[in-house]
Amino acid sequence: MKSAAYYTAKKITFNTFVYLFLISVALSCIFPLLWMLSSSLKTQETIFQDMSLIPRELHFENYMRAWTEGGFGRCFLNSIFYTTSVVFGIVIVSSLAAYAFSRFKFPGKNLIFYIFMGAMMIPIPGSFVALYVLLNKLHLRDTPVGYILCMINVGLSTSIFLLKTFFDKLPHELEDAARIDGCSKWGIWRHVALPLARPVLAVVIVFNTLNVWNEYFLALLIFDSPRLMPLQLGLMKLQGEFVTQYPLLMSGLTITALPIVLLYLLMQKYIVKGVTQGAVVG
């Protein structure tokens, strides 16, 4: 029979390979960010000559030039406004819809839910023509409201699916106790369902924030006015027709990525809980 030392050594070897694999994956994800940050502090001449991650000379003025030449000020405020409005709208609408699909009975419930799920399989560019025609008829093209409504629609299907899956596993006894205390259906959604769904809501918020923050093609379709464009327009201005100022472009990309990285760092605890929530609820 094999000894306990053999199984211990086998387990240690297996864990070592797993950790080495995970470390290599983490490094492959972090390295492009480090390279982007490093390139943003170089000059146009040294970016192709100096291959080190730590430049010999740090040119922080690249960030100021990228901010001014790319017109990041207005675009940055636009992106913050669009992202905040869209994510808030998605959280409210998707949580109400998911709770209704999970707890209420009404005609066509399953059909409507399957329609929402079917919308997940339609890529955004596949709906560009329909959205353009619809917004024109509603006189919402080239308006922030039209763009926000479109982006809310884009994020609803996945958000409803995630939240409904969570609400399905909530014990009914919690709602019964709230109902005995005098809570209405609205009160149960607000005071019971939403607080318990915070980990899943964190996943919904991060997922949709990333989607809205990085969106450009739909904005290019809807907006004609440069003053309404999101942050990605500033990045396009830094790409010249014949020559691209790569340090400025890397500085712009760093400015664009920083809010998303900070959001992940602030909400990583809730994201992990949201991913594993299905195993601990019910």
C-alpha positions in Angstrom: 0.0 0.0 0.0 1.1 3.5 -0.7 2.1 5.5 2.3 0.6 8.8 3.5 3.8 10.5 2.5 3.2 9.5 -1.1 -0.2 11.1 -1.2 1.1 14.2 0.6 3.8 14.6 -2.0 1.3 14.0 -4.8 -1.0 16.7 -3.4 1.8 19.2 -3.0 3.0 18.5 -6.6 -0.6 19.0 -8.0 -1.1 22.2 -6.0 2.3 23.5 -7.2 1.3 23.1 -10.8 -2.1 24.7 -10.2 -0.5 27.7 -8.5 2.1 28.1 -11.3 -0.7 28.0 -13.9 -2.8 30.6 -12.0 0.2 32.8 -11.6 1.1 32.6 -15.3 -2.5 33.5 -16.2 -2.5 36.4 -13.7 0.8 37.7 -15.2 -0.5 37.4 -18.7 -3.4 39.7 -17.7 -1.4 42.2 -15.7 1.5 42.5 -18.1 -0.5 44.5 -20.8 -1.6 47.0 -18.2 2.0 47.4 -16.9 3.2 47.8 -20.5 0.5 50.4 -21.2 1.5 52.4 -18.0 5.2 52.2 -18.9 4.6 53.3 -22.5 2.5 56.2 -21.3 5.6 57.6 -19.6 8.0 57.4 -22.6 8.5 59.6 -25.6 7.6 58.8 -29.2 11.3 58.0 -29.9 12.1 55.9 -26.8 8.8 53.9 -26.9 10.3 51.7 -29.7 13.8 51.6 -28.3 13.4 51.3 -24.6 11.8 47.9 -23.9 12.1 48.1 -20.1 9.0 48.4 -17.9 10.6 51.2 -16.0 11.6 54.1 -18.3 14.8 55.9 -17.8 13.0 59.2 -17.8 9.4 59.6 -16.7 7.3 62.0 -18.9 4.2 62.7 -16.8 3.4 65.6 -19.1 2.0 63.0 -21.6 -1.1 62.8 -19.4 -1.7 66.5 -19.6 -1.2 66.5 -23.3 -3.5 63.6 -23.8 -6.2 65.2 -21.7 -6.0 68.5 -23.6 -5.4 67.3 -27.2 -7.9 64.5 -26.9 -10.6 66.7 -25.4 -10.9 64.3 -22.5 -12.6 66.9 -20.1 -16.0 67.0 -21.8 -15.9 63.4 -22.9 -14.9 62.2 -19.4 -17.9 64.0 -17.9 -20.2 62.6 -20.6 -19.0 59.0 -19.9 -19.5 59.4 -16.1 -23.1 60.8 -16.7 -24.0 58.0 -19.2 -22.5 55.2 -17.1 -24.1 56.4 -13.9 -27.5 56.9 -15.5 -27.5 53.6 -17.4 -26.3 51.4 -14.5 -28.8 53.0 -12.2 -31.6 52.4 -14.7 -30.5 48.8 -15.2 -30.3 48.0 -11.5 -33.9 49.4 -10.9 -35.6 47.9 -13.9 -33.8 44.5 -13.9 -34.3 44.0 -10.1 -38.0 44.8 -10.4 -38.4 42.6 -13.4 -36.4 39.7 -12.0 -38.3 39.8 -8.7 -41.6 39.8 -10.6 -40.5 36.9 -12.8 -39.4 35.0 -9.7 -42.2 35.6 -7.3 -45.4 36.6 -9.2 -47.7 34.7 -11.4 -49.2 36.5 -14.5 -50.2 35.5 -18.0 -47.3 35.1 -20.5 -44.7 35.1 -17.7 -42.5 32.4 -19.2 -42.9 33.7 -22.7 -41.8 37.2 -21.8 -38.9 35.8 -19.8 -37.7 33.6 -22.7 -37.9 36.6 -25.0 -35.6 38.5 -22.7 -33.2 35.5 -22.6 -33.4 35.3 -26.4 -32.3 38.9 -26.7 -29.0 37.9 -25.1 -28.1 36.0 -28.3 -28.5 39.1 -30.5 -25.3 41.0 -30.9 -25.5 44.8 -30.5 -24.6 45.6 -34.1 -27.4 43.4 -35.3 -29.9 45.9 -33.9 -28.3 49.0 -35.1 -30.6 49.6 -38.1 -33.8 49.0 -35.9 -32.5 51.3 -33.2 -31.6 54.0 -35.7 -35.0 54.0 -37.3 -36.8 53.8 -33.9 -34.8 56.7 -32.4 -35.4 58.8 -35.5 -39.1 58.3 -35.3 -39.1 59.1 -31.6 -36.9 62.2 -32.2 -34.4 60.8 -29.7 -31.4 60.5 -32.0 -28.5 62.8 -31.1 -29.8 63.1 -27.5 -28.4 61.7 -24.3 -31.9 60.3 -23.4 -31.9 58.1 -26.6 -28.4 56.8 -25.9 -29.2 56.0 -22.2 -32.4 54.2 -23.1 -30.6 52.1 -25.7 -27.8 51.1 -23.3 -30.3 50.2 -20.6 -32.0 47.9 -23.1 -28.7 46.3 -23.9 -27.9 45.4 -20.3 -31.3 44.2 -19.2 -31.4 40.6 -20.4 -28.2 39.4 -18.6 -29.0 41.4 -15.5 -32.5 40.0 -15.2 -31.2 36.5 -15.7 -28.6 36.9 -12.9 -31.0 38.5 -10.4 -33.9 36.1 -11.1 -31.5 33.1 -10.5 -30.7 34.7 -7.1 -34.3 35.5 -6.2 -35.4 32.0 -7.0 -33.2 30.7 -4.3 -34.3 33.1 -1.6 -36.3 31.4 1.2 -40.0 32.3 1.1 -40.0 32.4 4.9 -38.1 35.8 4.8 -40.9 37.3 2.7 -43.6 35.7 4.9 -41.9 37.3 8.0 -41.8 40.7 6.3 -45.4 40.3 5.2 -46.5 39.6 8.8 -44.6 42.8 9.9 -46.8 44.8 7.5 -44.5 45.0 4.4 -46.2 45.4 1.0 -44.8 43.7 -2.1 -43.0 46.9 -2.9 -41.6 47.0 0.7 -40.5 43.4 0.5 -38.6 44.1 -2.8 -37.0 47.2 -1.3 -36.2 46.1 2.3 -35.7 42.3 1.9 -34.9 41.3 -1.7 -32.5 44.2 -2.7 -30.3 44.2 0.5 -29.9 40.4 0.3 -29.0 40.7 -3.4 -26.1 43.1 -2.9 -23.4 40.6 -4.0 -25.3 39.9 -7.3 -26.0 43.6 -7.7 -22.3 44.2 -7.5 -21.7 41.8 -10.4 -24.5 43.5 -12.4 -23.0 47.0 -11.6 -19.5 46.1 -12.6 -20.5 44.2 -15.7 -22.7 47.0 -17.0 -20.3 49.7 -16.0 -17.6 48.0 -18.0 -20.0 47.6 -21.0 -21.2 51.3 -21.0 -17.8 52.8 -20.2 -16.1 51.1 -23.2 -19.0 51.5 -25.7 -18.3 53.6 -28.8 -20.0 52.3 -31.9 -23.5 52.8 -30.7 -22.6 56.3 -29.6 -21.1 56.9 -33.0 -24.4 55.8 -34.5 -26.7 57.9 -32.3 -24.7 61.1 -31.8 -23.9 63.7 -34.4 -22.7 66.3 -31.9 -19.0 65.8 -30.8 -19.9 67.5 -27.4 -22.2 64.5 -26.6 -19.6 61.8 -27.4 -18.3 59.5 -24.6 -14.7 59.1 -23.6 -13.7 56.8 -26.5 -14.0 59.7 -28.9 -11.0 61.3 -27.1 -9.0 58.1 -27.8 -9.9 58.3 -31.5 -8.6 61.9 -31.7 -5.2 60.6 -30.5 -4.8 58.3 -33.4 -3.5 60.2 -36.4 -4.2 59.4 -40.0 -0.5 58.9 -40.8 1.3 59.1 -37.5 0.0 57.9 -34.1 1.5 59.5 -30.9 1.7 56.2 -29.0 2.8 57.7 -25.6 -0.3 60.0 -25.7 -2.5 57.1 -26.8 -1.2 55.0 -23.9 -1.8 57.9 -21.5 -5.3 58.2 -22.8 -5.9 54.5 -22.4 -4.5 54.6 -18.8 -6.9 57.5 -18.0 -9.8 55.5 -19.5 -8.9 52.3 -17.7 -8.2 53.8 -14.2 -11.9 54.2 -13.1 -12.7 50.6 -14.1 -9.7 49.3 -12.2 -10.7 51.3 -9.1 -14.2 50.0 -9.4 -13.0 46.4 -9.5 -10.7 47.0 -6.5 -13.5 48.6 -4.4 -16.1 45.9 -5.2 -14.0 42.7 -5.6 -15.3 41.3 -2.3 -18.9 41.6 -3.4 -18.0 40.3 -6.9 -16.6 37.1 -5.4 -19.7 36.7 -3.2 -21.9 37.3 -6.2 -20.2 34.6 -8.2 -20.5 32.0 -5.4 -23.9 33.1 -4.1 -25.7 30.2 -5.7 -23.8 27.8 -3.5 -24.7 29.4 -0.2 -28.3 30.6 -0.7 -31.3 28.3 -0.5 
